[in-house]
Amino acid sequence: MASRNGFFPICCASFVLLSASFSLAQPATIRIDAAKEIHRLSPLLSGACIEDVNHEIYGGLYSQMIFGESFQEPALASPIEGMAAYGGDWKIAHEILQSPAGDGNKIVAKDATFADGEASVEIWFDDNAAGNAGLIIRTSQPGIGADRFVGYEIALDPERQVVRLGRHRHDFTLLQDAACDVPTQEWVTLRVVAEGSQLEIFVNGQNVLTYDDADPHAIETGAVGLRQFHRAARYRNLQAGATGQTRAIPFTPAKANGQAISRMWQPIRTGDVQPAFELPRTNPFVGVQSQHIKFTAGTGEAGIANRGLNGWGLHFEAGQPYEGELYLRADEPCELYVALENKDGSRVLAEQTLHVAAGNWRKLDFKLTPSATVRDGRFTIKLRRPGNVVVGYVFLQPGSWGRFKDLPVRRDVAELLQQQGIRLLRYGGTMVNNDEYRWQKMIGPRATRPPYDGHWYDYSTNGWGIIDFMNFCEAADFEYVPTFSMGETPESMAQFIMYATAPAESEWGAKRARDGHPEPYRLKYLQLGNEERVDLDYAARFKERAEAIWKVDPNIQLIVGDFVYDHPITDPQCITGAASGITTLDGQRSILEFAKAAGHEVWFDVHVWTDGPDRHQTLEGMFSFIDALENLQTGADFKVVVFEFNANNHDQRRAIGNALALHSVERDGRIPIALSANCLQPDGQNDNGWDQGLLFLNPSQAWLQPPGYVTQMYSQAAQPRLVACEVAGAESLDANAKLSDDGKSLTCTIVNSGSAAVGVSLVIDGYRPASKQVVATSLAGPLAVANTAEQPERLTPQRREWRFGDLSTGAEFRFEPYSVTTIEFK
């Protein structure tokens, strides 16, 4: 039963019960034969994939506290009076509003808030292309990104001929799709009536959906707006208000105010000062623009403030130094002030005066030590006298006290990754598929690395990239796999290998040494591409890059960026269900033949879904892919790895799914690396749909989610030899047993994916522990439970010691519903 605040009292009661005297009626059986070795296991089955989706790097692992560091984001402005736009190029013509296709473009009325009432709009679709568009109501906390708001979505989909009702809380929950007629090339009226938890939706006057959101997460009040997802649309006649008393929300062009501030920053104006802000594109420091701050007249302060990722606020620790740098230019000498402040600037925690000389771009360093601890502070840049300055780049991070081994990495996050039991990290994912993702743009001074239009974020920067990733992994003692874009040329890939591995006296080794790493990297693995269409065209490009890499270092293990296989493969010439769209394995065959001729082993990265609580069909698809490559009979040496277990959740459901997938991988025995995505997730950040972080964080804390604890448990329970283990009498149970090389330690990992507790008789042959006491660790709880910032240990593994009797005749256990358990015999 849930408590009044909605939390389950997981930690205090719901762990696996172990009892030598517990009475079992016809229990299930787990029988282990430790003398029968099945095969050896790789030590690299506990790891994670990290990329900058949901800002795993910026606002995550990277110690840079400023978001919008180089002012590339345009000014936050709306073309409509009284409305605020969040993404997209919104334009008005003849009182008709339109926006091109985008990733959840939103525009929200500033003064059309209601709890109960109705809203309506007319929508025009030029065609039946994929995607949807419509209303959002009861909207709050809007931001740029597909799911960056709280509210209800009521959207029309002309391709699928449905109306969609969804709930957003910085994520997406589909409430219901309802079939209806959605014509194109004509105006369609969409109307929603909200009364309490009940929502009624009308399309062209016809009631097509009535839904009662009697949910503890129901949304009660908020603003009205428009949103479209992956398609263009036009709008007119937006109205909202109490039922029967709606008023028009006109699409009136907004008046330009000439105050252009890059949208990740906010203006500062005190006293009667007259400030001016511009985003000049002439002589920018990097990218296309910089931020101009002017104090034109009056008294007070004029400046800008930054509150980090999403404006959530910066965490400052009292008495601890923070260090940073600015790049700026000025026409005339001036005094500039940098400060750490509380949320609204009413309290200055630390301040430093910077003397700016006239001239072109120059760097100024600063150090600030706050007088108090705040969790939602801001960093400010201000003028107090008439003058002006152009700022091109800002960097702020904790001193050495808050960083991991003095790297630009958050110490608390890095140490928690170590505690999680990470053995290997992969840096890659869809981010590498961008044309501008290039390794040579990620080296040298951070401030001058060029920004680019990234896959997950339009204004990405290279402040933390592949080389920083390698530095971190080596300092943390992780094995690692960097992933590279297939847009890199063979020459650039050869240069990377020389940069990473050549002696410091060589041309490229000297560049590495100047970047702070005199010794060669211990690079072993390298992936080319992510989730590629592995056809003959990819195979040709892979060969070119592989030849260039192996010519420099023949010991590099290259990995093909393959994808997902939904259906079992029985014929390599007739494939269905490949996420990439391929229908044959001709590309893979070509790569294998090339690798054999070159005398090298090649690996293939296949991704798997682990939503849980049951095994996903993509697991069978992956194993059949391995079988199919073996049946090609090319004679080449190859392996298949899994660099992404993916899911749409981060709760106990996914923990069960990950554990079952790991069991399958262990039993198959052919997979040397298995990793889970996503490594990190800022709390409340799910604008890309990947709500699956193993580790969550905010500006002041970090904590593990249930699937992160599964990584930890299986890492701690790892042994090199898989031994025979059979389960009988319970379909919901799955178990593996592993033995140490010296035969002294035996671990058993057990998953109960069912909704009922299961009693088990555990029988072990061929092994006798030195002690009659065993340690059991269990993660057990309802499927939908996850950890929160308020309760970061709401669901955690529970360790218990247990004394047992004769294992040869059966020791009695009870495994709770939806549980993952490890038992370690010594």
C-alpha positions in Angstrom: 0.0 0.0 0.0 1.2 3.5 -0.8 1.7 5.9 2.0 -0.1 9.3 2.0 2.7 11.0 0.0 2.6 8.3 -2.6 5.8 6.5 -1.7 6.1 2.8 -1.0 8.0 2.0 2.2 10.4 -0.2 0.1 13.6 0.0 2.1 12.3 -1.0 5.4 10.3 -4.1 4.4 10.4 -5.4 0.9 13.5 -7.4 0.6 14.0 -11.1 -0.2 13.2 -13.1 2.9 15.7 -15.9 3.6 15.1 -18.4 6.3 16.5 -21.9 6.9 13.3 -22.8 8.8 10.7 -21.3 6.5 8.1 -23.8 5.6 7.6 -24.3 1.9 4.8 -26.3 0.3 6.1 -27.9 -2.9 8.8 -25.3 -3.6 10.4 -24.6 -6.8 14.0 -25.8 -7.2 17.2 -24.2 -8.2 19.9 -26.8 -8.7 23.5 -25.8 -9.2 26.3 -28.2 -10.3 29.5 -26.3 -9.5 31.6 -29.1 -10.9 30.1 -28.6 -14.4 31.6 -25.6 -16.1 29.6 -24.3 -19.1 32.0 -21.6 -20.3 34.0 -18.6 -19.2 32.5 -15.2 -18.8 33.8 -11.9 -19.9 34.6 -9.4 -17.1 33.1 -6.6 -19.2 29.4 -7.3 -18.8 28.8 -4.4 -16.3 29.0 -1.0 -18.0 27.1 1.9 -19.5 26.8 4.0 -22.6 27.1 7.7 -22.2 26.2 10.4 -24.7 24.8 14.0 -24.5 21.2 13.0 -24.9 19.3 14.7 -22.1 22.5 16.5 -21.4 24.4 13.6 -19.8 27.6 15.7 -20.4 26.6 19.3 -20.1 24.6 19.6 -16.9 25.8 16.1 -16.1 29.3 14.7 -15.9 31.1 17.8 -17.1 32.1 20.2 -14.4 31.2 23.3 -16.5 28.3 24.9 -14.6 27.3 27.4 -17.3 24.8 26.3 -19.9 25.0 28.5 -23.0 28.7 29.2 -22.4 29.4 30.7 -25.9 26.0 32.5 -26.4 25.1 30.6 -29.6 21.4 30.3 -28.6 19.3 33.0 -30.2 17.3 35.4 -28.0 14.2 34.0 -26.3 11.6 36.0 -28.2 8.1 35.3 -29.5 6.6 36.7 -32.7 3.3 37.0 -30.9 2.3 39.5 -28.4 1.4 37.9 -25.1 2.8 34.5 -26.0 6.2 32.8 -25.4 7.8 30.5 -28.0 9.9 27.5 -27.0 11.6 26.2 -30.1 10.6 26.5 -33.8 10.4 29.4 -36.2 6.9 30.7 -35.6 5.6 33.2 -38.2 2.3 35.2 -38.7 0.7 36.0 -41.9 -2.9 37.3 -42.2 -3.7 36.3 -38.6 -2.5 32.7 -39.3 0.3 31.3 -37.2 2.6 28.6 -38.6 5.7 26.8 -37.7 7.8 24.2 -39.7 8.3 20.6 -38.5 10.3 20.4 -35.3 11.0 18.4 -32.2 8.0 19.5 -30.1 7.9 23.3 -30.9 5.6 25.1 -28.4 4.1 28.5 -28.0 2.3 29.3 -24.8 -0.1 32.1 -23.9 1.1 34.1 -20.9 -2.3 35.1 -19.5 -4.7 32.3 -20.5 -4.4 30.1 -17.4 -7.4 28.1 -16.2 -8.2 25.0 -14.2 -11.6 24.1 -15.6 -12.8 25.4 -18.9 -12.2 24.9 -22.6 -9.8 25.7 -25.4 -10.1 25.5 -29.2 -8.2 26.2 -32.3 -8.5 25.6 -36.0 -5.6 23.6 -37.6 -4.6 23.3 -41.3 -2.5 20.3 -42.5 -1.1 20.6 -46.0 -0.6 16.8 -46.2 -0.8 13.6 -44.3 2.9 13.4 -43.4 3.8 11.8 -40.1 3.7 13.7 -36.9 1.0 15.6 -35.0 -0.1 19.1 -34.0 -2.6 20.6 -31.7 -3.3 22.2 -28.3 -1.6 21.9 -24.9 -3.6 22.9 -21.8 -2.9 23.3 -18.1 0.6 24.0 -19.1 3.4 25.0 -16.8 7.3 25.0 -16.7 7.7 25.1 -20.4 11.1 25.0 -22.1 12.8 24.1 -25.3 12.5 20.4 -26.1 9.9 17.8 -27.0 8.8 17.0 -23.5 10.0 20.1 -21.6 6.7 21.1 -20.0 4.0 20.0 -17.6 0.6 19.8 -19.2 -1.8 17.8 -21.4 -1.3 17.4 -25.1 -4.3 17.1 -27.4 -3.0 16.6 -30.9 -4.3 15.6 -34.4 -2.3 13.1 -36.5 -3.5 13.2 -40.1 -1.2 10.2 -41.1 -2.7 7.8 -38.5 -6.1 9.5 -38.5 -6.2 9.8 -34.7 -6.4 12.4 -32.0 -3.8 11.8 -29.3 -4.2 12.7 -25.6 -1.0 12.6 -23.6 0.2 13.8 -20.2 3.6 15.5 -19.9 5.7 16.0 -16.8 9.0 16.6 -18.5 8.3 13.2 -20.0 5.4 11.7 -22.0 2.6 9.4 -21.0 0.2 8.3 -23.6 -3.3 8.4 -22.1 -5.3 7.4 -25.3 -5.3 7.5 -29.0 -8.8 7.7 -30.6 -9.7 7.2 -34.2 -11.2 10.2 -36.0 -11.4 11.9 -39.3 -8.4 14.3 -39.7 -8.7 15.8 -43.2 -6.0 17.7 -45.0 -6.2 20.9 -47.1 -9.0 22.3 -45.0 -9.4 23.9 -41.6 -10.1 21.4 -38.8 -11.5 22.5 -35.4 -10.0 20.9 -32.3 -11.7 21.6 -29.0 -11.1 20.3 -25.5 -13.3 20.8 -22.4 -11.6 20.2 -19.1 -13.7 19.7 -15.9 -11.7 18.3 -12.9 -10.0 15.1 -14.0 -12.3 14.7 -17.0 -11.3 15.7 -20.5 -13.6 15.8 -23.5 -12.2 16.2 -27.0 -14.1 17.3 -30.0 -13.0 17.3 -33.7 -15.1 19.4 -36.0 -17.9 19.4 -33.4 -18.0 15.7 -32.8 -17.0 14.2 -29.5 -14.3 11.7 -30.3 -12.8 11.0 -26.9 -13.8 11.4 -23.3 -11.1 10.5 -20.7 -11.0 10.6 -16.9 -7.4 11.1 -15.7 -8.1 9.9 -12.2 -4.4 9.6 -11.6 -2.3 10.8 -8.7 -0.3 12.7 -11.3 -3.3 14.4 -12.9 -2.6 18.1 -13.8 -5.0 20.6 -12.3 -4.2 24.1 -13.8 -1.9 25.9 -16.2 -1.8 27.9 -19.5 -3.0 27.2 -23.0 -0.7 26.8 -26.0 0.0 25.2 -29.2 2.5 22.4 -29.9 3.6 20.3 -32.9 5.7 17.3 -33.2 7.7 16.3 -36.3 5.4 18.0 -38.8 4.4 21.5 -40.0 1.0 23.0 -39.3 -1.0 26.3 -39.4 -3.3 27.7 -36.8 -6.1 30.3 -36.5 -8.9 31.3 -34.1 -7.3 30.2 -30.8 -9.7 30.6 -27.9 -9.7 29.7 -24.2 -11.4 30.4 -21.0 -14.2 29.2 -18.7 -16.8 27.1 -20.4 -19.2 29.4 -22.3 -17.0 32.4 -21.5 -14.0 31.8 -23.8 -12.1 34.7 -25.3 -10.0 34.9 -28.4 -6.2 34.9 -28.1 -5.2 37.0 -31.1 -2.1 36.3 -33.1 -0.7 39.9 -33.0 2.9 40.5 -34.0 5.1 41.4 -31.0 6.9 44.7 -30.9 10.6 44.4 -31.1 12.3 45.7 -27.9 15.9 45.7 -29.1 17.0 43.7 -26.0 18.6 40.6 -27.5 20.0 38.2 -24.9 21.1 34.7 -25.7 18.2 32.6 -24.3 20.2 30.6 -21.7 20.9 34.0 -19.9 18.7 36.5 -18.2 19.0 40.3 -18.1 20.0 42.2 -15.0 18.8 45.8 -14.5 18.7 47.6 -11.2 18.1 51.2 -10.2 17.2 53.5 -13.1 19.9 52.1 -15.4 19.3 52.1 -19.1 20.8 48.8 -20.5 21.0 47.5 -24.0 21.7 44.0 -25.1 22.7 42.8 -28.6 23.9 39.6 -30.2 26.4 40.9 -32.7 27.5 38.6 -35.5 30.5 40.7 -36.5 33.8 39.4 -35.0 32.3 36.7 -32.8 34.7 34.9 -30.4 33.4 31.4 -31.7 30.4 30.4 -33.7 28.1 33.0 -35.2 27.5 35.5 -32.4 28.6 36.8 -29.0 26.8 38.8 -26.2 27.0 42.6 -26.1 26.2 44.3 -22.8 25.8 48.1 -22.7 25.3 50.4 -19.7 24.0 53.5 -21.5 22.8 55.8 -18.7 21.4 56.0 -15.2 22.6 54.4 -12.0 22.5 50.8 -10.9 23.7 47.6 -12.6 23.3 46.3 -16.1 24.3 42.7 -16.9 23.4 39.1 -17.5 22.9 36.1 -15.3 23.1 32.3 -15.9 21.4 29.6 -13.8 22.8 26.6 -15.5 21.0 23.8 -17.4 17.3 24.8 -17.9 17.7 27.6 -15.5 17.4 25.2 -12.6 19.9 27.1 -10.5 23.6 26.6 -9.6 24.7 24.9 -6.4 27.3 26.8 -4.4 29.1 25.3 -1.4 30.0 27.8 1.3 33.7 28.3 1.8 34.7 26.3 -1.3 36.4 28.1 -4.2 35.0 28.2 -7.7 37.2 29.1 -10.6 36.5 30.4 -14.1 37.4 32.4 -17.1 35.9 34.9 -19.5 36.8 35.8 -23.0 35.7 39.4 -23.9 36.5 42.5 -25.9 35.8 46.2 -25.3 36.1 49.4 -27.3 37.1 51.4 -24.2 38.6 50.3 -20.8 35.9 49.4 -18.2 35.4 47.6 -14.9 33.4 44.4 -15.0 32.0 42.5 -12.0 31.5 38.8 -11.8 29.6 37.3 -8.9 27.9 34.3 -7.4 24.5 35.2 -6.1 21.3 33.7 -4.8 18.4 33.0 -7.0 17.1 36.6 -7.5 20.3 38.4 -6.8 19.2 39.9 -3.5 22.3 38.3 -1.9 25.8 38.5 -3.3 27.8 35.4 -2.1 31.1 36.3 -3.7 32.2 39.0 -6.1 35.4 40.0 -8.1 36.2 43.1 -10.1 37.8 42.5 -13.5 39.6 45.3 -15.2 39.0 45.1 -19.0 41.4 46.8 -21.3 40.4 48.1 -24.7 41.1 45.8 -27.6 40.2 42.5 -29.2 39.5 39.2 -27.5 41.3 38.5 -24.3 41.0 36.0 -21.5 40.4 37.0 -17.8 40.5 34.5 -15.0 38.7 34.7 -11.7 38.1 32.9 -8.5 35.1 33.2 -6.2 34.4 31.7 -2.8 30.8 31.9 -1.7 29.9 32.9 1.8 26.9 30.7 2.1 25.6 27.4 0.6 22.7 27.8 -1.9 21.2 25.2 -4.2 19.5 27.5 -6.8 22.0 30.3 -7.3 23.2 32.2 -10.3 26.4 33.5 -11.9 26.3 37.2 -13.0 28.4 39.5 -15.2 27.6 43.2 -14.6 28.6 46.8 -15.4 28.1 49.5 -12.8 29.2 52.5 -14.9 28.5 53.6 -18.4 30.4 51.4 -20.8 30.0 48.3 -22.9 31.7 44.9 -23.3 31.2 41.9 -25.6 31.4 38.5 -23.9 32.3 35.5 -26.1 32.8 32.6 -23.7 32.2 31.9 -20.0 33.6 29.0 -17.9 32.7 28.3 -14.3 33.5 25.1 -12.3 34.3 24.0 -8.7 37.9 24.1 -7.6 39.8 20.9 -7.2 37.7 20.0 -4.2 34.7 19.3 -6.4 36.3 17.7 -9.4 37.4 14.2 -10.0 41.2 13.9 -9.9 41.4 17.6 -11.1 39.7 16.8 -14.4 36.8 18.8 -15.7 34.5 16.2 -14.2 32.0 16.4 -11.3 33.5 14.4 -8.5 30.3 13.2 -6.9 29.1 11.8 -10.3 32.4 10.1 -11.1 32.7 8.5 -7.7 29.2 7.2 -7.9 29.9 5.7 -11.3 32.8 3.9 -9.7 30.6 2.7 -6.8 28.1 1.5 -9.4 30.6 -1.1 -10.5 31.1 0.2 -14.1 33.8 -1.9 -15.8 33.5 -0.2 -19.3 32.1 3.0 -20.7 31.1 3.6 -24.3 31.0 7.2 -25.5 28.6 7.2 -28.4 25.1 7.0 -29.7 23.0 9.0 -32.1 25.1 12.1 -31.4 27.9 10.8 -33.6 25.6 10.7 -36.6 25.8 14.4 -37.0 27.8 15.8 -39.9 29.7 18.2 -37.6 30.8 15.6 -35.0 34.5 15.5 -35.6 37.3 14.6 -33.1 39.7 17.3 -34.2 37.2 19.9 -33.1 37.3 18.5 -29.6 41.0 19.2 -28.8 42.9 22.3 -27.8 41.6 25.1 -25.5 38.0 24.5 -24.6 37.0 28.1 -25.2 38.0 28.0 -28.8 36.5 24.6 -29.8 33.8 25.4 -32.4 30.1 25.0 -31.5 28.0 23.0 -33.9 24.4 22.0 -34.7 24.2 18.7 -32.8 21.7 15.9 -33.1 20.2 16.2 -29.7 20.8 19.9 -29.2 20.9 22.6 -31.9 23.6 24.6 -30.1 26.0 21.9 -29.0 29.6 22.7 -28.1 32.8 20.7 -28.0 33.9 21.7 -24.5 33.9 18.0 -23.5 34.4 15.4 -26.1 36.1 12.1 -27.1 39.5 13.0 -25.6 38.0 14.3 -22.3 36.1 11.0 -22.2 39.3 9.0 -22.6 41.0 11.1 -19.9 38.2 10.4 -17.5 38.0 6.7 -18.1 41.7 6.2 -17.6 41.6 8.2 -14.4 38.6 6.2 -13.2 40.3 2.9 -14.3 37.4 2.0 -16.7 37.9 0.3 -20.0 36.4 2.4 -22.8 35.1 2.6 -26.3 34.9 5.9 -28.2 32.5 6.0 -31.1 33.3 8.0 -34.2 31.1 9.4 -37.0 31.3 7.7 -40.3 31.8 11.2 -41.7 35.4 11.1 -40.4 37.8 10.5 -43.3 40.2 7.6 -43.4 43.0 10.1 -43.0 41.4 11.7 -39.9 41.0 8.3 -38.3 44.6 7.5 -38.9 45.5 10.8 -37.4 43.4 10.0 -34.3 45.2 6.8 -33.8 48.6 8.6 -34.0 47.3 11.3 -31.6 46.2 8.6 -29.1 49.0 6.1 -29.3 52.2 7.7 -30.9 55.2 8.7 -28.7 55.2 12.2 -27.4 58.2 13.0 -29.7 56.1 12.4 -32.8 54.1 15.1 -34.6 50.7 13.9 -33.3 52.0 12.6 -30.0 53.4 16.1 -29.4 49.9 17.6 -29.9 48.5 15.1 -27.4 51.3 16.1 -24.9 50.4 19.8 -25.4 46.8 18.9 -24.6 48.0 17.5 -21.2 48.5 13.8 -21.8 52.2 13.1 -22.5 51.8 9.3 -22.3 50.0 7.4 -25.0 46.4 6.3 -24.2 45.7 2.7 -23.5 43.2 2.6 -26.4 41.9 -0.9 -27.2 38.5 -0.5 -28.8 37.1 1.9 -31.4 33.6 1.9 -32.9 32.8 3.3 -36.4 29.3 4.7 -36.6 26.2 4.1 -34.5 23.0 2.3 -35.4 24.1 2.3 -39.1 22.4 0.8 -42.1 25.1 -1.9 -42.6 24.8 -2.4 -46.3 27.4 -2.6 -49.0 27.9 1.2 -49.0 28.6 1.2 -45.2 30.9 -1.9 -45.7 33.0 0.0 -48.3 33.4 3.0 -46.0 34.2 0.8 -43.0 37.0 -0.9 -45.0 38.6 2.4 -46.0 38.7 3.6 -42.4 39.7 0.2 -41.0 42.7 0.0 -43.4 43.8 3.4 -42.3 43.5 2.6 -38.6 45.1 -0.8 -38.7 48.0 0.5 -40.8 48.9 2.8 -37.8 48.0 0.3 -35.0 47.0 -3.3 -35.9 46.0 -4.0 -32.3 42.9 -1.7 -32.3 39.7 -3.8 -32.0 37.2 -2.2 -34.5 33.5 -2.4 -33.9 30.8 -2.0 -36.5 27.9 0.2 -35.5 25.0 -2.2 -36.2 21.5 -1.8 -35.0 18.4 -3.7 -33.6 16.9 -6.9 -35.0 13.3 -7.3 -33.9 12.7 -10.7 -35.7 14.7 -13.9 -35.6 17.0 -14.3 -38.6 16.7 -17.7 -40.4 17.9 -16.7 -43.9 20.7 -14.1 -44.3 19.2 -13.2 -47.6 15.8 -12.5 -46.3 15.7 -10.4 -43.1 12.6 -8.7 -41.6 12.4 -6.5 -38.6 15.9 -4.9 -38.9 15.6 -1.3 -37.5 18.0 -0.1 -40.1 15.8 -1.3 -42.9 18.3 -3.8 -44.4 16.9 -7.0 -45.8 20.1 -9.0 -46.3 23.4 -9.5 -44.4 25.4 -8.7 -47.6 27.1 -5.7 -45.8 28.1 -7.8 -42.8 29.4 -10.6 -45.1 31.5 -8.1 -47.0 33.0 -6.8 -43.8 33.8 -10.3 -42.6 35.5 -11.3 -45.8 37.6 -8.1 -45.7 38.5 -8.7 -42.0 39.6 -12.3 -42.8 41.8 -11.1 -45.7 43.3 -8.5 -43.5 44.0 -11.0 -40.7 41.9 -9.1 -38.1 38.9 -9.9 -35.9 35.9 -7.6 -36.2 33.1 -7.0 -33.8 29.4 -6.0 -34.4 27.4 -3.8 -32.0 23.7 -4.9 -31.8 21.3 -3.1 -29.5 18.6 -4.7 -27.4 15.4 -3.5 -25.6 15.0 -4.2 -21.9 11.8 -2.4 -20.9 10.9 -5.3 -18.7 9.7 -7.1 -16.8 9.9 -9.8 -19.5 12.6 -10.5 -22.0 12.2 -8.5 -25.2 12.1 -10.2 -28.7 15.2 -8.2 -29.7 17.2 -10.5 -27.5 16.3 -13.5 -29.7 16.9 -11.3 -32.7 20.4 -10.6 -31.5 21.3 -14.2 -30.8 19.9 -15.2 -34.2 22.1 -12.5 -35.8 25.2 -14.2 -34.2 24.0 -17.5 -35.6 23.5 -16.0 -39.0 27.0 -14.6 -39.1 28.4 -18.0 -38.1 26.3 -19.6 -40.9 27.8 -17.3 -43.5 30.9 -19.5 -43.3 33.3 -16.7 -44.2 36.0 -18.1 -41.9 36.4 -14.7 -40.3 36.9 -14.1 -36.6 34.2 -12.0 -35.2 32.2 -11.2 -32.1 28.9 -9.4 -31.3 28.7 -6.9 -28.5 25.8 -5.0 -26.9 26.5 -1.4 -26.4 23.0 -0.3 -25.6 20.3 -2.0 -23.5 17.5 0.5 -24.1 14.2 1.1 -22.4 11.6 3.8 -21.9 11.8 3.8 -18.1 14.3 3.9 -15.3 12.3 2.1 -12.6 12.2 -1.5 -11.2 10.5 -2.7 -14.4 13.7 -1.9 -16.3 15.9 -3.3 -13.5 14.2 -6.7 -14.0 14.6 -6.3 -17.8 18.3 -5.6 -17.6 18.9 -8.5 -15.2 17.1 -11.0 -17.5 19.1 -9.7 -20.5 22.3 -10.1 -18.6 21.4 -13.7 -17.7 20.7 -14.5 -21.4 24.0 -12.9 -22.4 25.9 -14.9 -19.7 24.3 -18.2 -20.8 25.0 -17.6 -24.5 28.7 -17.0 -23.7 29.6 -15.4 -27.0 29.3 -11.7 -26.1 32.4 -10.0 -24.5 30.8 -6.6 -23.7 27.2 -5.7 -22.6 26.4 -2.1 -21.6 23.2 -0.3 -20.6 22.1 3.1 -21.8 21.7 5.7 -20.7 24.5 6.2 -18.2 23.3 9.5 -16.8 20.2 11.6 -16.7 19.6 15.1 -15.2 16.5 14.8 -12.9 13.5 16.2 -14.8 15.3 16.3 -18.2 13.6 14.0 -20.7 13.2 16.2 -23.8 14.4 13.5 -26.1 12.2 10.7 -24.8 15.1 8.7 -23.3 13.8 8.4 -19.7 16.2 5.6 -18.9 19.1 6.9 -16.9 20.9 4.5 -14.6 22.3 7.4 -12.5 20.2 10.6 -11.9 21.6 13.9 -10.8 20.7 17.5 -10.2 23.1 20.5 -9.5 23.7 19.3 -5.9 23.4 15.5 -5.7 23.6 12.3 -7.6 21.8 8.9 -7.0 21.3 5.5 -8.6 18.1 4.2 -10.1 17.0 0.6 -9.8 18.7 -0.5 -13.1 21.9 1.2 -11.9 21.8 -1.0 -8.8 21.5 -4.0 -11.0 24.7 -3.0 -12.7 26.3 -2.7 -9.2 25.0 -6.0 -7.9 26.1 -8.0 -11.0 29.5 -6.3 -11.0 30.0 -7.2 -7.4 28.8 -10.8 -8.0 30.9 -11.3 -11.1 33.0 -14.5 -11.4 34.8 -15.9 -14.4 33.2 -19.4 -14.8 29.6 -20.0 -15.6 28.5 -23.3 -14.1 25.4 -25.5 -14.6 22.2 -24.0 -13.0 18.7 -25.2 -13.6 15.4 -23.8 -12.4 12.3 -26.0 -12.1 8.8 -25.4 -10.8 8.5 -21.6 -11.3 8.1 -19.9 -14.7 8.8 -16.5 -13.2 12.3 -17.5 -11.9 15.5 -17.2 -13.8 19.0 -18.0 -12.3 22.6 -18.2 -13.2 25.6 -19.5 -11.1 29.2 -18.4 -11.4 32.4 -19.8 -9.8 35.8 -18.1 -9.1 38.9 -19.5 -10.7 40.2 -20.9 -7.4 36.8 -22.5 -6.8 36.4 -20.8 -3.4 33.6 -18.3 -4.3 30.3 -19.2 -5.8 27.6 -16.6 -6.7 24.0 -17.2 -7.7 21.9 -14.4 -9.4 18.2 -14.9 -9.3 15.4 -12.9 -11.0 11.8 -13.2 -10.0 9.9 -11.4 -12.8 6.5 -12.4 -11.5 3.9 -10.7 -9.3 3.9 -13.4 -6.6 6.6 -14.4 -4.2 8.2 -17.8 -4.9 9.5 -20.3 -2.4 12.7 -22.1 -3.6 14.8 -25.1 -2.5 18.4 -24.3 -3.5 20.5 -27.4 -4.1 24.2 -27.1 -4.7 26.4 -30.0 -5.8 30.2 -30.0 -6.3 30.8 -27.1 -4.0 31.1 -26.7 -0.2 31.4 -23.3 1.3 33.9 -22.7 4.1 31.3 -21.0 6.2 27.7 -21.8 7.0 26.9 -18.1 6.6 26.0 -16.4 3.3 25.4 -12.9 2.2 22.3 -12.2 0.1 21.6 -8.9 -1.6 18.1 -8.2 -3.0 16.5 -5.4 -5.0 12.7 -5.8 -4.7 9.7 -3.6 -5.2 6.7 -2.6 -7.4 7.5 -2.3 -11.1 6.8 1.4 -11.3 9.0 2.4 -8.3 12.1 4.6 -8.9 14.2 6.8 -6.8 13.8 10.6 -6.5 15.8 13.6 -5.4 13.6 13.7 -2.3 14.0 10.0 -1.6 17.2 8.9 -3.4 17.2 5.6 -1.5 13.6 4.7 -1.9 14.5 1.5 -3.6 18.0 0.2 -2.9 19.6 -3.3 -2.5 19.2 -4.8 0.9 22.0 -7.0 2.2 21.3 -9.7 4.7 23.5 -12.5 6.2 21.9 -15.9 6.5 22.9 -19.2 8.1 22.0 -22.3 6.1 21.9 -26.0 6.5 22.8 -28.8 4.1 23.0 -27.4 0.5 23.1 -30.9 -0.9 19.6 -31.6 0.3 18.2 -28.1 -0.3 18.2 -24.8 1.6 15.0 -22.9 1.6 14.6 -19.4 0.2 11.7 -17.1 -0.6 12.1 -14.6 -3.5 9.8 -11.6 -3.4 7.8 -10.4 -6.4 9.7 -8.4 -8.9 13.1 -9.0 -7.4 16.7 -9.3 -8.4 18.9 -11.2 -5.9 22.6 -12.1 -5.6 23.7 -14.8 -3.2 27.5 -15.1 -2.5 28.9 -18.2 -1.0 32.5 -18.2 0.2 
